[in-house]
Amino acid sequence: PSLVCLPTTPSVFRSSPPWVFEMSSCSANAVIGVAAGFVAGAVAVAGGAALVTGMKRRREILTEDIGAAKKGRVPIFVMMPLDTVTDDGNAVRDLETRKAWLQGLKNSGVEGVMVDVWWGLCETAPQQYNFKGYLEFAKLLKSIGLKMQAVMSFHQCGGNVGDSVWFPIPKFVLEPAKEKGLLYSDRFGQISEDCLSLSADKEVIFAGAGSTKRDALTCYGDYMKAFAKEFSDYLGNTIIEIQVGMGPCGELRYPSYLLSKGWNYPGVGLIMAHDKGMARMLKAAAATAAKPEFGEVPESAPKDTCAFPEDSPMFTKVASGKGAHWSTGHGAFFLNWYRSTLLAHGEAVLMVAHNAFPQMKDLVFSVKVSGIHWHTMHPSRAAETCAGYAPNPETGVGAYTAIAKMLGSTAKATGREIFFNFTCLEMSNRNQGPGMPQADSSPEDLIAEVRRACLHEGVHLCGENALQFGLPEDPGALGQILTQTRGWASGVDKMHAVTLLRLDEGFCRPCSLVTLKKWISTL
């Protein structure tokens, strides 16, 4: 079959200008015309043509068929479409097409796939579970010889980057959470329905079987127990990893940057500790510390989700005297509480997962942490801090060391392997600065920081790309992920696994699968 690729939608974070990657269906004259729209003068056009020729040859090399698949030393997984099963949850959507896609992945040397097991789809009524579609999917994977990373998705699908379908969290938890103020809220009272607030963890207000009531942790545990029972024949052989959902987008963080509420890159976002439950917890923590005056979110926190660090007194490089600062006093107390409360939530959900799943050698847990790479070069780390990844100003311990320490201690306590899953593997420092230096973005340094934290705490690291890209169109992104896997390393600094997003028709083009096969063989 022809390996010529149709154009794919360019990503915001392309490693080269988007027009370079829309070459495959263009004539030479069209290419010159496109280039002329970006540069002026004959010299610039000639330079652009030379760049196009070079990139075309890079793609040709990557898409040459290299014969039988050869697996590298780092297993590669691919995220399934968000709507892998039908809307009623009873079957795999478009089974024959998905089967062909999966066979293509297998032939390319892929280890397996990651799939969201949506809470709102599988438990529409309290403790009445329907996993039929996912059971059919697990059976399909087993027949092909692919593994599954199953995500316990306790968040909604919809409203985030790349979301193409809508699956809200179950109505029987959403409505009482709204009524009791147990959904994350910003200072203006805008709530996020993406997931329950961590303040719901021990609030016994959610319906169970019959007339019983449950707290959020019990709801999560019951769901995972039901999944473990239903998929007992697949655990440890086909299903080899359980990614435990922790918050928005399944990640261990607060929903501080909400596209649905007006956030745009590279805004720092907003503090999300204003729901009634979080407010009670903060007030109690301040009273316990004998500092009741610290029982509210500092007024100096950001008021604009699209603001920059220096726009908020809390996050300026040097304390301005206009309010609580991140480095001292009220600001430091609050941010330390904000982070430690998030970590306590993560540990509690992991313990619930531990009690839900059988102990077996070939079944691991993972926790996803967001790669918030913007404003990482600012001393306040404001964007990360709003999401809950605040460094401790008193001890100097970084947020990622604290997360890795929590994962490591929980792994030791449970006797399970728990992996630190981090995003933005495809991004490089050099491609984030030009055109937007105000973002203070440094993804490679951020990944290095996370890797050091995992090494220090003895926790295995795995990762994902943050934004989808065309495989043959963006060799730079694949090259960057290759660098980050450290497949040549003999120690624990090598990536445990990499998951690419996302499986679709473009991902399964012949040229894409040949590119994938060749790339995997180099890991």
Secondary structure, 3 states (H helix, E strand, C coil): CCCCCCCCCCCCCCCCCHHHHHCCCCCHHHHHHHHHHHCCCHHHHHHHHHHHHHHHHHHHHHCCCCCCCCCCCCCEEEECCCCCECCCCCCECCHHHHHHHHHHHHHCCCCEEEEEEEHHHHCCECCECCCHHHHHHHHHHHHHCCEEEEEEECCCECCCCCCCCCECCCHHHHHHHHHHCCCCECCCCCECCCCCCHHHCCCCCEECCCCCEECHHHHHHHHHHHHHHHCCCCECCCEEEEEECCCHHHECCCCCCCHHHCCCCCCCCCCCCCCHHHHHHHHHHHHHCCCHHHCCCCCCCCCCCCCCHHHCHHHCCCCCCCCCCCCCHHHHHHHHHHHHHHHHHHHHHHHHHHHHCCCCCCCEEEEEECCCCCCCCCCCCHHHHHCCCCCCCCCCCCHHHHHHHHHHHHHHHHCCCEEEEECCCCCCHHHCCCCCHHHCCCHHHHHHHHHHHHHHHCCCEEEECCCCCCCCCCHHHHHHHHHHHCCCCCCCCCCCCEEECCCCCCCCCHHHHHHHHHHHHCC
